[in-house]
Amino acid sequence: MTFPASGRGFFSVVFLSTILLLFSFSSSRAVDEGGKPKRPVKIGVSLSLSGRYEEMGKMQERGYLLWQDDVNSRGGLLGREVRLIIEDDESSPARAKRIYRKLMDQERVDFIFGPYSTGITEAVAPLAESRGYFLLVSGASGDQLWEKGYRGVFGVYAPASRYATGFLEMLVKNGFRTVAILCADDSFSRLAGKGARRWTTWLGLSEVYFREFPKDLRDFSGIVEELKGINPDAVILGGHYRESVEFARALESAKWRPSAFFATVGPALPDFVAEARDASEMVFSASQWEPVKKVPYPGSLSFAERFRRKFGSDPSYHAATAYAAGQILEESVRRAGTLEREAVAETIRHLFTLTIIGRFGVDSTGKQVKHIPFTIQIQGGKRVVVWPEEVAEGFPLFSPSRRVSASGRR
């Protein structure tokens, strides 16, 4: 099994595409013919700046703000300044719905970006659809978002069901046999777990354990003891930041860990290493973006550098996907030559472009089908890309019970 739509052929042409894309953005004057400032383009978004999804929401906010600076430095959208309106939904679907109603009905914003998390996006998508707004979904990946017939819900990165695919392919390459899978009971985590189970079967691995747990669970000691008795080769955890930290800590407290441990979302955030400390070492995860020098996506390395200068911290993929959503909107408006929402939405439906996170292109449902996520591992306190092999920055490391050579054989 090969990594979908990947390979040396694809990555070798990225450089040429990058050069072409850099010439596609043009600047316009931000005043009308009479010399008066043009009305700004208002873009609204509700983000989880507090509550369960705070870490990811704040990363997204910073990504959007950096894009706002950059697009305005290029003259805005069709010569009009971009003005973001960002509000805190406190990780609450009900509050997010109130915010989006206000943005669309009272603020009458020109465009909206999607919120963070599949559950909150599910809550607001019908509101946007009914009011003629499309959603660029840069903070959610639940597959069901593209199974409800929406015309204007566009995914920015790979869906939840594919988060563990690269990791599982890597396990097969390295001779693993048994996998344990568990997930929280929220929409995204369930889909990540379901996808992992399906790919485990397709790739010929053996699923020896599955469990779903409450999303607010913080004590994983009982589950770890169950896993310790089964002793699977690998464990996959579908969840968000807090679950990743607490499960890694539980493994350390039990003085046991599988040969490979994969957790969604958490390990891709800089705070994971700082909070989980030694327990973070050798944990795998999926990342929708990393500043990889081998893959020169347009502006990727520059984005990381400028993010550090502006905010004093490293960006996670959550910041990069927010920035990419801005790039997709910017390119679509440029190609459409108008700010009329339906014309821009129609452009997005047929758009193929490169952003800082890689390829963008959606199918007829709006699901992202072109983007290739990375598998990363914490090594020496740093995120290291270990899969796909052709862009890997290092080899995957496994627990002492399983030594793997550079060739991928024990």
N, C-alpha and C positions, 0 to 999 in steps of 0.2 A: 504493500500500500504506500503510495507516495503522497506527499503533502499537497492538497488540492491546489491546482493552478500555480504551483511554485516551481522552482528549479533554476538552474543556472541560466537558462535561456531568458526567463523573465527578468531576473535581477541584472543581467548584463545589458538589457535595453533601458533600464531605469534611468541611467545617466543621460541618454539622449532625450528621453521624455522630459527630464528635469530641465534641461537647457531650453527646450521649446516652451515649457510652461512658464519659465521665468520671464519670457517676453510677452505673455498673454495679458498681464495686468497693465492698465494704462491709467494715467492720472487725468482728472478733469477739474475744471475750475469750480470752486465752491460758492460762486456768486452767480446771479442771473444776469441777463443782458443789461439790466439797469444798474448793475453794481451792487445790488442788495443781496445779503446772505440768503441762500436757499433754505427752505424749511428742512430741518434735519430728518433723517430716516430713523424712526423710532423702532427699536427691536426689544421685545419683552421676553423675560425668562424668569421662571420660578426655580430656585435651587435650594437644596437642603443645606443651609448654612448653619443649622443646629439640628440636634436630634441624632437618630441612628446613623444617618448617612452623612454626617457633618464633614468627615475627612475628605470624602469624595466630592461633596458639593463645593467645598471651599477651593479645591483644586480646579474644578470646572469654572468657578467664578474667575479665578486668576487667568485661566486660558482665554476666556471670553474678553476680559479686560485688555489683555495683551493684543488680541486680534483687533479690538476697537482702536487701540493706539495705532496699529499698523495700517489698517484700512484707511483711517483718517489721514495718515501721513501720505497716502497715495491719492488723496482727493476724495475719499469716501465712496459712496455708491452712486454712480452716474453724476458725480460732482456734488453730491449732498453729504454733509457730515452725518456719521452714524452715531446715534445716541442710545446706549443700552439702558434699559430699565430692569434692574435685578432685584427680586424680592425673596425673602426667606420663607419657605413653606414648612420649616421645622420638621421635615421628613414626614409630613402628613398629607395623604391624598386629598382629604377634605379641604385643608387649607390651600393646597395647590389649585384646586378647582376654583376656589373663590378668587385667588390671585389672577388666574388666567381669564376668568370672566371680567374682572376689572380691566385687565390689560387690553382685551379685545373690545369690550362694550363701552368702557369709559375713557381709557387712555387712547383707544383707537390706534394702537400701534400698527406699523406697516407689516411687520413680520414677528414671528415668535420662534424661539428655540425650545426644544423639549426639556423637561425637568430631569433630575437624576432618579434612577431606579425604574424597573419595569412596572412595579405596582402603581407608582404615581403617574407614570406615562399612560398606563391603561386608563386611569381615572380621567385624564384631561384630553385624551385623543378624541373622544366623541364631541367634546365641546368645540375643539378646533375645527373638526370636520364640518360640524353643523353651521359654523360661521364663515366658512370659506377660507380658513387659514390652513396652511400645511405646516407640518412639524419636521424639522431636522432633528433626529433623535441621536444626540451625542452622549447620552447618559443612561441608555437602556438597551438591552439586547434580547429580551424575551421573545422567543419565536412566535408566540401567539399574537404579538402586535401586528404581524403580517398575515394573519389567518382570519381577519375579521372584515376584509373587503374595503378597508380605508383606501382612499385615492391619494391621500396626502401625508402619509406617515413614512418617512424615508430614513432608513438605518444608515448610520455613519460607519459602523464597524461590525465585525463578525458577530453572528447571533450566539446566544447563550449555549445552545446545544453543541457548539463546536469549540467551546473553551478548552476542553481537555484533550482534543483530538491530537494535537501535536505531541503532547506529553505521552499519550498512549502509543502513538507511532514510535516514539523514542524508546518506550519500554519494550516493544516487540523487537526493535533493532538490537537491544541489549539483553535479550534472552529472558525477560521476566515472564512469569506465568500467571500469578494470582493477584487479584485486585479487590480491595474493599472500597465501597463507595457510600458516603453519607452526605446528607444535605439538609439545610434549614428548610422550613415549610413556607417560605415566601416564594413569589412567582419566579424570580430569576434563579434562585438557588435550586428550586425543584427542576427547572429546565436544564440547568447545568448538570445536575445529577442524572436526569433522564438521558441527556445526550451522552454522558460518560458511560452509562450502562449500555446504550445502543452501540457505541463505538467499541466498547470492550468486547462485545459479542462479535461484531463484524471483523475485528482484528485478530480473533482467535484466542483471546485471553480468557481466563476463567474468573467470573465474579463469585467471590466466596462470602461476601457480606454486603448487605444493604440496610440502611436505616435512615429514616427521616426524623428530625428533631425540631422542637419549638425554636423559632427564630430568636427568642430572647434567652435561650439557654447559655449559661456562662460556665457551668461546671461540667467538664467533659471527662472527668476521671473515670466514671462508670463505663462510658463507651470505650475509652482507651484500654481499660482492663479486659473488656470483651475482645477487642482487637488483638491484644497481647496474647490471649489464649488461642486465637485463630492463626496469628502470625502470618498475615498476607505479605507478599513481596512489596506491594505498593498500596497506599491509601490516597483516595481522592476526596477532598472536602469541598462541597458546594456551599458557599456562604459569602458574607461580606467581611469588612475589615475586622470587626470585633471577634467574630467566630474564628478567623484565622489566627489571631493573636492568642486567644484563650486555648485553642486546640494545640497549638505549638507548645504552649506552656505546660499543658497537661501531659504531652508526650515526654517532655523533659522531666517533669515531676515523677513520672512512672519509670524513668530510667530505661525506657524502651522506645524504639521507633522503627518503622518499617525501612526497608532498603531505600524506598523513595516515597516522599510525602508531598502531595500537590494540593494547594489551596487556591481557590479563586479570589480575585480582587485584592485581598490584604497585602500579600507580599510585594505587589507592584507599587505600593505607597511607601514613600521614604520613612514615615513614622513606624512602619512595621519593624524594622531592624532596631530602632531606638527603643521601642516598647517591649518587643519580645526578646531582645538582647540575644544571648547565646542560643536560645531556642529557635531563633530565626535562621540559623546557619543550615545550609543545604536544602532549604524548603524551595520547592518548585511552584511556579504559577504561570498563568497566561498573561501576556501583556499585549495590548493593542498598538503599542508604540514604544520604542526605545531609540535613543539617539545612536544608531549603529552606523559606523563609518563605512562598512561594506555595502550599505544600501543608501545611496545618496538621494533620499527623497527630498524634494525641493524645500529648502529652508529648515529642515529638521534639526540639524546641529545648531544653526543660528537661533532657532526657537529656544532650545535648551539653554544656550548661553544667555540670551536676553531675559529669559524667565528668571534665571538665577540672579542676574543683576537687579531686576525690578523687585523681586519678592524675597530674595535671600534664601531660597531653598531650591532643591531639585524638583523638576516637574514629574508627575506620574503620568501614565497614559490618559488619565481622566482630564487633566489639563490639556493634553495634546488633542484629544478628540473634540473638546469644546472649540479649540482654535481651528481644527479642521472643519467643523461645522460652519464657522464663519467663512473660511476659504471657499467652501462649496457654495454658500449663498452668494458670496462676492463674484465667483466665476459664473454662476448661473444668471445673475443680474446683468453681468457684462455681456454674456452671449445673447440673452433675451433682449437687451437694449431697452428695458422698461422695468419699472417697479411694480407693475400690475401682478398680483399674486398668482393668478392662474397661469399666466404666461411664464412666470419664473418656475412654478411647479412643473409645468410641462417640459421645461428645459431640464430640470433635475431628473425627470423620468428617463431621459435619453442621454444623460451626461456621463461621459467617461473622462476622468481627470486624475491628476495626482495631487495629493495634499501632503502635509508633513507626516501623516501616519501611513501614507501609501496610496494604493489604488482605490478609487471610488467608482462604483457602478451598482445600480440596483436592478432587480428583476421586476416583473409586472406587478408584484404586490408591494414593492417598495423596500423589500429586504436587501440588505447589502450582500453582494455575491462576489465582489472582486477583492476584498481586503483579506490579507494574510496576517494573522496574529503570530507573535513570537512565543516560544516557551522560554521562560527565564528561571534562574536559580540564584538564591542568595549564596554568594561565595566570598568569604572574607569581609562580610558586611556590605557587599555591593551587589546590585542586580547585574547578572551576566546572562546574555542571550546564549542558549545552548541548543536551540532548534528553531528553524530548519538548519541542517548541517552546513549548507552553502553560505549562510550568513552568520554562523555561530561565532561568538567571541571566545568561547572556551568549551571544554568537554564537560558533560554532566558528571557530577560527583555523587556517589552513592554511599550508603553507610558501610562501615568496615566489614560487614558480613558479605558484601558483594563488591568486589573490585572489578572494574571494567577498564579494559585497555582503550587506547585511542581509536582502535579499529572497531570498537563497540562489542568486542567479544570478551567473555569472562576468562 
